[in-house]
């Protein structure tokens, strides 16, 4: 497949590349390494072949086990599937998380995006996602993460991943709000082409202005980190269990 921000996967929704984004130190996220999407239960055989050719090695499912059982992902045969539910689940629900944390907490989750940043279950899901990212270190291998719509859980995961790789917050917010543009645009082929040309950034900024309220939702997650940890660095060390060596390795794997 070509280097495109919005990939042509007919049976999915909001299927996007994170390749090409610039980091604050002048590097670029590699193409064909990080993918985000919504539902994968309706992929066609042609879609599955495309993902196989694209080297999709990991499929990280951020939905609850019940959601995943209702609409099961269709994947290439060799893709490793992981169930890492972000929202708290019942203790008898099965997932691939290494352990279920104690659900008791005295933190006031005034917003679902604060919950995703601060809740022990959510932190475990994202922490385990980062561990798979560290294992995805071979050429021609990509890691895909998704939820149902590819917006909220996937949006927060994208925010954390791009922040860990050193992308600035405004760029991250543009990528987050791009979901709204995808869902509001009937002609996906035309949108795909507009996101490829030299004026793509100007187009995205213009469209994003109409969705500023939705963009402000991501600010809740960002502020939850600052209010409770003081900095991204402390959040990655304390909540994501990522050492400086781990962060360096992530950047070696995903940046060029």
C-alpha positions in Angstrom: 0.0 0.0 0.0 1.1 3.6 -0.6 2.2 5.9 2.1 -1.2 7.4 3.1 -2.5 8.9 6.3 -6.0 7.4 5.7 -5.6 3.8 4.5 -7.9 2.2 2.0 -9.3 -0.6 4.1 -12.8 -1.1 2.9 -14.2 -3.2 5.7 -12.9 -1.0 8.6 -13.5 2.6 9.7 -11.0 5.3 10.5 -8.0 3.2 9.6 -5.0 5.5 9.8 -1.2 5.6 9.7 0.9 7.4 12.3 3.9 7.4 10.0 5.3 10.7 8.9 4.6 12.8 11.9 7.6 15.0 13.0 9.0 14.9 16.5 10.2 17.9 18.4 13.9 16.9 17.9 13.5 16.8 14.1 13.0 13.1 13.5 10.0 11.4 11.8 7.8 8.4 12.8 8.5 5.6 10.4 5.8 4.6 8.0 4.4 1.1 8.2 5.1 0.7 12.0 2.1 2.2 13.8 -1.5 2.0 12.8 -4.8 3.0 14.4 -8.4 2.1 13.5 -11.9 1.3 14.6 -13.8 -1.9 14.2 -12.0 -4.8 12.4 -14.8 -7.3 12.3 -16.0 -6.6 8.8 -12.6 -6.8 6.9 -12.9 -8.4 3.5 -10.5 -11.1 2.3 -8.8 -8.4 0.2 -8.4 -6.2 3.3 -6.8 -9.0 5.2 -4.3 -9.6 2.4 -3.5 -5.9 2.4 -2.8 -6.0 6.1 -0.7 -9.1 5.7 1.3 -7.4 3.0 1.6 -4.3 5.3 3.3 -6.5 7.9 0.7 -6.2 10.7 2.4 -8.1 13.4 0.4 -7.1 16.5 -3.3 -6.3 16.8 -4.0 -4.6 20.1 -7.7 -4.6 20.9 -8.6 -2.0 23.5 -12.3 -3.0 23.7 -13.9 -4.9 26.5 -14.0 -8.7 26.2 -17.7 -8.6 25.6 -17.3 -6.1 22.8 -14.6 -8.2 21.2 -16.8 -11.4 21.4 -19.7 -9.7 19.7 -17.6 -8.3 16.8 -14.5 -10.4 16.5 -11.5 -9.0 14.6 -10.7 -10.5 11.3 -6.9 -10.7 10.9 -4.1 -12.1 8.8 -3.2 -15.6 10.0 0.2 -14.6 11.5 -0.9 -11.5 13.3 -0.7 -11.7 17.1 -3.9 -10.7 18.7 -4.0 -9.1 22.2 -7.0 -8.1 24.3 -6.0 -5.1 26.5 -9.3 -3.6 27.7 -8.9 0.0 28.7 -12.1 0.4 30.7 -12.6 -1.5 33.9 -14.0 -5.0 33.4 -15.6 -7.7 35.5 -13.1 -10.0 37.3 -14.4 -13.1 35.5 -13.9 -11.5 32.1 -10.9 -12.9 30.2 -8.3 -10.7 28.6 -4.6 -10.9 27.8 -3.6 -8.5 30.5 -1.0 -10.0 32.8 -3.1 -9.3 35.9 -6.2 -7.4 36.9 -5.4 -4.5 39.3 -7.3 -3.8 42.4 -10.4 -1.8 41.3 -10.6 0.2 44.5 -9.3 3.8 44.2 -9.9 7.1 45.9 -9.3 9.1 42.7 -12.3 11.1 41.5 -12.8 10.3 37.8 -14.8 13.3 36.7 -14.4 12.5 33.1 -13.9 9.2 31.1 -10.6 10.7 29.7 -9.3 11.2 33.2 -10.3 7.6 34.0 -8.3 6.4 31.0 -5.2 8.2 32.2 -5.5 7.5 36.0 -7.4 4.2 36.5 -5.2 1.2 37.4 -7.0 -1.0 34.8 -6.5 1.6 32.0 -2.8 2.2 33.0 -2.2 -1.6 32.9 -3.7 -1.8 29.4 -1.5 1.0 28.0 1.5 -0.2 29.9 1.2 -3.6 28.3 0.7 -2.0 24.9 4.0 -0.2 25.3 5.7 -3.6 26.2 4.4 -5.0 22.9 5.7 -1.9 21.1 9.1 -2.6 22.5 8.9 -6.2 21.1 7.9 -4.9 17.7 11.5 -4.2 16.7 11.9 -6.0 13.4 11.8 -4.4 10.0 8.6 -4.7 8.0 6.5 -5.3 11.1 3.7 -2.9 12.2 1.6 -2.7 15.3 -2.1 -1.9 15.1 -4.2 -0.6 18.0 -7.9 -0.1 17.9 -11.3 0.2 19.7 -14.8 0.3 18.3 -14.8 3.7 16.6 -11.1 4.4 16.7 -11.8 7.6 18.6 -11.7 7.7 22.4 -9.7 4.7 23.7 -7.7 4.6 20.5 -7.3 8.4 20.7 -5.9 8.3 24.2 -3.6 5.5 23.2 -2.4 7.5 20.2 -1.9 10.5 22.5 0.3 8.5 24.8 2.3 6.8 22.1 3.0 10.0 20.1 3.9 11.8 23.3 6.4 9.0 24.3 7.9 9.3 20.8 8.4 13.1 21.2 5.7 14.5 19.0 4.4 17.9 20.1 0.9 18.2 21.6 -0.6 20.4 18.8 0.3 17.7 16.2 -1.1 15.0 18.5 -4.3 17.0 18.9 -4.6 17.4 15.1 -4.3 13.6 14.7 -7.0 13.1 17.4 -9.5 15.5 15.8 -8.8 14.0 12.4 -11.2 11.2 13.5 -14.1 13.7 13.3 -13.1 14.8 9.8 -13.1 11.1 8.7 -16.5 10.5 10.1 -18.0 13.7 8.7 -16.7 13.1 5.2 -18.8 10.9 2.9 -16.2 10.7 0.1 -13.3 8.9 1.7 -11.4 8.6 -1.5 -11.3 12.4 -2.0 -10.3 12.8 1.7 -7.5 10.3 1.3 -6.1 12.2 -1.6 -6.4 15.6 0.1 -4.4 14.2 3.1 -1.6 13.2 0.7 -0.9 16.6 -1.0 1.4 19.3 0.0 -1.4 21.4 1.5 -2.7 18.6 3.8 -1.6 20.3 7.0 -3.5 23.5 6.1 -6.6 21.5 5.1 -6.5 19.6 8.4 -6.1 22.8 10.4 -9.0 24.4 8.6 -11.3 21.4 9.2 -10.2 20.9 12.8 -11.4 24.4 13.6 -14.9 23.1 13.3 -14.2 20.4 15.8 -12.5 22.4 18.5 -14.9 21.3 21.2 -14.2 17.7 20.5 -10.5 18.5 20.5 -10.8 20.0 24.0 -11.8 16.5 25.2 -8.2 15.4 24.7 -7.1 18.3 26.9 -8.8 16.5 29.8 -6.3 13.6 29.4 -3.4 15.9 29.1 -4.4 17.9 32.2 -4.9 14.7 34.2 -1.3 13.8 33.6 -0.1 17.3 34.6 -2.3 17.6 37.7 -1.4 14.1 39.0 2.2 13.5 37.8 3.5 17.0 37.0 5.1 16.0 33.7 5.0 13.4 30.9 8.3 12.0 32.0 7.1 11.2 35.5 3.9 9.7 34.0 5.8 7.4 31.7 8.1 6.2 34.6 5.5 5.9 37.3 2.3 4.8 35.5 3.7 3.2 32.3 6.8 1.7 33.9 9.0 3.0 31.1 12.6 3.7 31.9 14.7 6.2 30.0 16.3 3.2 28.3 12.8 2.0 27.3 11.9 5.4 25.8 15.2 5.5 23.9 14.5 2.0 22.5 11.0 3.0 21.5 12.4 6.0 19.6 15.0 3.8 17.9 12.3 1.4 16.8 9.8 3.9 15.5 11.7 7.0 14.5 14.1 7.8 11.7 
